[in-house]
Amino acid sequence: MMYTVQLPGLLLKRFNTNYVQNNTRLASFGQYGNYGKFRECRKRINHWLKEQGGQVAEACTKQFEFIIAQRIRRSLQIFHLYTRIWDEVALKEFMKSWRNRALKNSRHFLMSSIGITMFNWDRERITEDELNGYKKEIEGIHRLRDSTVICAKCHLRIVIDTKQPDVKYCTCRGNKYNATSNRDSDGWTPYIERQDMLIWRREEPNCGGLFAYKVYGSFADVSAEDFLQTQIDVDYRKEWDPTARELQIIDTDPASQTSTDNRSDVIYWETIWPSLFANRDYVYQRRWVVDKERRLIIIISKGTDHPDAPCKPGLYRVTTYWSYMVIRPYTEFHQPGIEFGLTYFDDPGVNIPSAVASWVAMKGLPDFLIRMREASRNYQQYKSVKEDLDASNTNYAPLKDENISKDNILNSNMQNSGSELFNDKNIEECDEQPEELNFEEDEEENKDSTNSTKESRGLLDYFFLTKLFA
């Protein structure tokens, strides 16, 4: 376009009689301007150049329009091609993720898509092979104890964190040596020692630094029958465990409903967390078996799905959960004296610094075990009081009010090993006047203790969920 405009002007200058270049008048047709023949020729040339300049400009414009249209068309074709490719890749990725999700949550998917409203016990039931796999658990814990907390030279106990009364400890390596550096072939490391209890822990692979815990206890003042009932009686658990906000059996295996020594249940459980966190809830299958020939009680729990317990808004559903417990009496099931082993793991879905988690576990786990032991000792008293209340047709008054806030529930009576119902004073009052139970005086007495508990216990004391023995 630029050359089209400049060319006619240059030619006009060349044929102009007044055009001078380098101080020299150029030869032109100007000197022949008076002659009609050359004058007419100049006019034709000027007219031709004007006509051709417009055509050239029009041709260049069309050429530019064609090029622009071609570029736009090619861009659209490329965009369409990549869009198709992206759609295919996205479709493949979507199908892959959908397939993985369907395989991972096949039970929930089948229940929601097919409309199944019954729990498939034949497929989900904890098998006999799983139960038989834990019959040697106590012997295995004895070997673990010998390899990690028993000195190979003097055969005395090695200190874990604190010394306990009536225990002779090894002095071969000095007083500063402890067993926390020992580890067995399975990765279990001694962690905590309390009266009549040893606790190991092991970091679980691919779980973000979370630990599984193994507990060994030997209680001379608890019978195996009462200890079992403390684990499986959901109503009693809500009495002595202040963190259990809701705990109920939502389904029972039809094959075990008539059995007294073998039972499988699906349980819904909501635990109270501090107010800064959402409460956690669990849906898990629990099976317990009393093996009278081997004098063993085995309890296995593991997370599951159930159509009667969908996820609730405002609660975090814990899906990774498993535990197994083996109880063995010293002599008979109804006689005091047991030893037990418990192995437990769950993922509460919150990232806590390892140092904080260790401090909370070291403080909260032994306290819960002590409270559970006290509840086992008081189970017969609880049972007799409940029977008296039922016999007198008096509604049973729960110890915890549903309208009490989270913090009040968490901080009330935590320093006591059991609930107020288990005191001898209350037992006598219930025997005398079972229909006039009144806990107003107890509530007034607990106000001062609750305030002192709030001052002495920080928020981190309740991170460790007391849920090992559900």
Secondary structure as the mmCIF struct_conf table of DSSP 4:
data_model
#
loop_
_struct_conf.conf_type_id
_struct_conf.id
_struct_conf.beg_label_comp_id
_struct_conf.beg_label_asym_id
_struct_conf.beg_label_seq_id
_struct_conf.end_label_comp_id
_struct_conf.end_label_asym_id
_struct_conf.end_label_seq_id
HELX_RH_AL_P HELX_RH_AL_P1 MET A 2 ARG A 14
TURN_TY1_P TURN_TY1_P1 PHE A 15 PHE A 15
TURN_TY1_P TURN_TY1_P2 THR A 17 ASN A 18
STRN STRN1 VAL A 20 GLN A 21
TURN_TY1_P TURN_TY1_P3 ASN A 22 ASN A 23
STRN STRN2 THR A 24 ARG A 25
HELX_LH_PP_P HELX_LH_PP_P1 LEU A 26 ALA A 27
HELX_RH_3T_P HELX_RH_3T_P1 PHE A 29 TYR A 32
TURN_TY1_P TURN_TY1_P4 GLY A 33 ASN A 34
BEND BEND1 TYR A 35 TYR A 35
HELX_RH_AL_P HELX_RH_AL_P2 GLY A 36 LYS A 104
TURN_TY1_P TURN_TY1_P5 ASN A 105 ASN A 105
HELX_RH_AL_P HELX_RH_AL_P3 SER A 106 ILE A 114
BEND BEND2 MET A 118 MET A 118
HELX_RH_AL_P HELX_RH_AL_P4 TRP A 121 GLU A 124
BEND BEND3 ARG A 125 ARG A 125
HELX_LH_PP_P HELX_LH_PP_P2 ILE A 126 THR A 127
HELX_RH_AL_P HELX_RH_AL_P5 GLU A 128 ASN A 132
TURN_TY1_P TURN_TY1_P6 GLY A 133 LYS A 136
HELX_RH_AL_P HELX_RH_AL_P6 GLU A 137 THR A 148
BEND BEND4 VAL A 149 VAL A 149
STRN STRN3 ILE A 150 ILE A 150
TURN_TY1_P TURN_TY1_P7 ALA A 152 CYS A 154
STRN STRN4 ARG A 157 ARG A 157
HELX_LH_PP_P HELX_LH_PP_P3 ILE A 158 VAL A 159
BEND BEND5 ILE A 160 THR A 162
TURN_TY1_P TURN_TY1_P8 PRO A 165 ASP A 166
STRN STRN5 TYR A 169 TYR A 169
TURN_TY1_P TURN_TY1_P9 CYS A 172 ARG A 173
TURN_TY1_P TURN_TY1_P10 ASN A 175 LYS A 176
HELX_RH_3T_P HELX_RH_3T_P2 ALA A 179 SER A 181
TURN_TY1_P TURN_TY1_P11 SER A 185 ASP A 186
STRN STRN6 THR A 189 ARG A 194
TURN_TY1_P TURN_TY1_P12 GLN A 195 ASP A 196
STRN STRN7 MET A 197 GLU A 203
HELX_LH_PP_P HELX_LH_PP_P4 GLU A 204 GLU A 204
TURN_TY1_P TURN_TY1_P13 PRO A 205 ASN A 206
BEND BEND6 CYS A 207 CYS A 207
TURN_TY1_P TURN_TY1_P14 GLY A 208 GLY A 209
STRN STRN8 PHE A 211 SER A 223
HELX_RH_AL_P HELX_RH_AL_P7 ALA A 224 ILE A 232
HELX_RH_AL_P HELX_RH_AL_P8 VAL A 234 TRP A 240
TURN_TY1_P TURN_TY1_P15 PRO A 242 THR A 243
STRN STRN9 ALA A 244 THR A 252
HELX_RH_3T_P HELX_RH_3T_P3 PRO A 254 SER A 256
TURN_TY1_P TURN_TY1_P16 GLN A 257 THR A 258
BEND BEND7 THR A 260 ASP A 261
STRN STRN10 ASN A 262 THR A 271
TURN_TY1_P TURN_TY1_P17 SER A 275 LEU A 276
BEND BEND8 PHE A 277 PHE A 277
HELX_LH_PP_P HELX_LH_PP_P5 ALA A 278 ASN A 279
STRN STRN11 ARG A 280 ASP A 291
TURN_TY1_P TURN_TY1_P18 LYS A 292 ARG A 295
STRN STRN12 LEU A 296 GLY A 303
TURN_TY1_P TURN_TY1_P19 PRO A 307 ASP A 308
BEND BEND9 ALA A 309 ALA A 309
TURN_TY1_P TURN_TY1_P20 PRO A 313 GLY A 314
STRN STRN13 TYR A 316 ARG A 317
HELX_LH_PP_P HELX_LH_PP_P6 VAL A 318 VAL A 318
STRN STRN14 TYR A 321 PRO A 329
BEND BEND10 TYR A 330 THR A 331
TURN_TY1_P TURN_TY1_P21 PHE A 333 HIS A 334
BEND BEND11 GLN A 335 GLN A 335
STRN STRN15 PRO A 336 ASP A 346
BEND BEND12 GLY A 349 GLY A 349
HELX_RH_AL_P HELX_RH_AL_P9 SER A 354 ARG A 377
TURN_TY1_P TURN_TY1_P22 ASN A 378 ASN A 378
HELX_RH_AL_P HELX_RH_AL_P10 TYR A 379 ALA A 391
TURN_TY1_P TURN_TY1_P23 SER A 392 ASN A 393
HELX_LH_PP_P HELX_LH_PP_P7 THR A 394 TYR A 396
BEND BEND13 LEU A 399 LYS A 400
TURN_TY1_P TURN_TY1_P24 GLU A 402 ASN A 403
BEND BEND14 ILE A 404 ILE A 404
HELX_RH_AL_P HELX_RH_AL_P11 LYS A 406 ASN A 411
TURN_TY1_P TURN_TY1_P25 SER A 412 GLN A 415
BEND BEND15 ASN A 416 GLY A 418
HELX_RH_3T_P HELX_RH_3T_P4 GLU A 420 PHE A 422
BEND BEND16 ASN A 423 ASN A 423
HELX_RH_AL_P HELX_RH_AL_P12 ASP A 424 GLU A 432
HELX_RH_3T_P HELX_RH_3T_P5 PRO A 434 GLU A 436
HELX_RH_AL_P HELX_RH_AL_P13 GLU A 440 SER A 456
BEND BEND17 ARG A 457 ARG A 457
HELX_RH_3T_P HELX_RH_3T_P6 LEU A 459 TYR A 462
BEND BEND18 PHE A 463 PHE A 464
TURN_TY1_P TURN_TY1_P26 LEU A 468 PHE A 469
#
